[in-house]
Amino acid sequence: MCANVNTADAINNTMAESVPTRVSYLLWFAQEHVNFRAADVESVASIFGIKINYKTQISEYPYCIVDLPSEEEAKLLASRCISVKSILELWGHGKTVEELHENVKKLPETLTSPYFGADKTFRLVVETFCKSISQKEKVERIESFGYLPIEGDVNLKNPDVVYYLLEYFGQDSNNIPEKPYELFFGRRVADGQRALITKLSLKTRHFLGNTSMDAQLSLLMANQAKIVPGSLVYDPFVGSGSLLVSAAQFGGYVCGADLDFLMIHGKTRPVRPNQKVREKGESIKSNMRQYNLSSRYLDVLVADFARPLWRPDVRFDAILTDPPYGVRESTAKVGSWRGADIKPILEKHLPHHIPAKVDYDIQELMRDLLDFSANYLCMGGRLVFWLPICREEYDEEKSLPKHECLKLVSNCEQVLSCHSSRLLLCMEKVEEPLIKEKTPPAQLTSTTKFRDRYFSGRPLNNVDLTE
C-alpha cells in the first residue's frame, strides 16, 4: 500500500494560499478488501479516460482526496467503482471542529448557493469511522452548521441535495480517541456501486458450486479487466459461472469452459445446507436468466484447458478466471499415467467415454494460462486471475508468473490465513507473440506444492519440493 500523506496539512495549505475557485472531491471507501481499492479506481478511471490528480494517495485510510476535471467525471467513477461508498464535493476539511467550520465558511457563494435555494430539499448525514455516536450527538453536529443559508425543506427519503459530515477516529477500535483525527464536510455527488454486491449476492444465487466467487470480488475482477458493453469475455475454468455473471452485468458477452462435465450440466452435489438434490434447471444459464442477462450469455463448453480448442484467429477482450489449485477443487487435465501404452477407444464406446485425468501441476497451468492469453487476447486486452502463495516465502520477483507479451498492471493480495494468501493479478497484452511454442514453466517458488503447504498450516522447510 502507498503511504498516505498528512491530509489536513496538504489541503489546508492549499486553502490558505488563496480562495478556491473550485473544490476537490473526497472518495469515501468501504472498509472491505482494502488492498483492491487503488486497482479498482485506476481501472475505472482508465475505462472512461479520466485523469485523476491525487492530493492524498489511496491507502488503508477510508478516504482519498482527489482533483477531477468536473463533476461529470466524479459521477462516471461512481458509476463503476465497487470499493467506493460515496464521492463528495469537498466543502471543508480539518483536524478539529473549529478548523472544519472555518474552512467551510471560506467557500465562495458561487460554489454553494445553487444548492441552498428554497426549491431544494436536503438531508444532512453524519457518519463516523471506528466510533459510534448517539442520535443526540448527531443532531448537535447537524445544528452546528446552522450558519449555512439553507432555505429548502428537510427530506429524509429522497432529497435534492445530500450533505455529509464524515468523522475519522482512526482504526484502533481498542483505543478510540475522544475527538476525531480528521473531519470532512461536503455535498454528495454520487454513490458507488455497492448495491450490486447485494443484487448479485450468492445468498440468492440460483446455481452455486463449491468455489463460486463472491459477488464483490467478481465485480472487482470485472472492473480490473476493463469490461465495457460489447466486450467478449472468456473464463477457461468457469465452474458455476460467477465471473461470467459480473462480466455480463457490465455489458460483456460471456462464454466459458471447464473440464468438469457434471458442474457444467448442473449435476454436482448441492452446496447449500439441507439441500439434498439440485433444483430442476440449475445451471450457469439459469443464473444469467435470474439477473436478466441471458442476452449476453454465449455458451459454456466441456473442455480441457491443456488442449485449446479455439481457432488461431479468435480474440477475446478479457479473460477472467479463478484457476483450481488443489484446495477445494482438484487440478486435473485429460491424460493417463500409462502414457504411450494407452489403448485407443473404440468408436462405439466414445459417446459414453469419460477420459482419464492426471494432475495438472500449477506451474504448468500458469504457463499455459499466460501462453493462451498472449495468443488469444486482443491487443490491450486484460487477463485477470488468482494465484495462491505461501506468505512466508513470497517474493514478488520470483513468485509471480511472467510473459514477454503481458505487462503486470496490478497485484492485490487477499489474506487467507497466517501462512497463505492469494493474489489477484491483472496483466495486459502489450505485444503479439513471435512464436507459438509453449514457454518453459515458470519456477514459482511460493506456489510449488501449494496444496501440501496449505493443509500443513506451515511452510515445508528444508524439504526439496521441486521433484
Secondary structure, DSSP 8 states (H G I E B T S, - for coil): ------HHHHHHHHHHHS--SS--EEEEE-SSSGGGHHHHHHHHHHHHT---EESS---SSSEEEEE-S-HHHHHHHHTT-SSEEEEEEEEEEESSHHHHHHHHHHS-HHHHGGGSSTT--EEEEEEEES----HHHHHHHHHTTTTS---S-B-SSS-SEEEEEEEE--S-TTS--SS-SEEEEEEEEEE-STHHHHHT-GGG-SS--TT---HHHHHHHHHHTT--TT-EEEETT-TT-HHHHHHHHTT-EEEEEES-HHHHTT-S---STT--S--TT-SHHHHHHHTT-GGGEEEEEE--TTS--S-TT--EEEEEE----SSSS--EEE--TTGGG-----GGGGGG----EEE--HHHHHHHHHHHHHHHEEEEEEEEEEEEEEGGG--HHHHS--BTTEEEEEEEEEE-SSSEEEEEEEEEE-S--S--S-------TTTTTHHHHHHHTS--TT-----
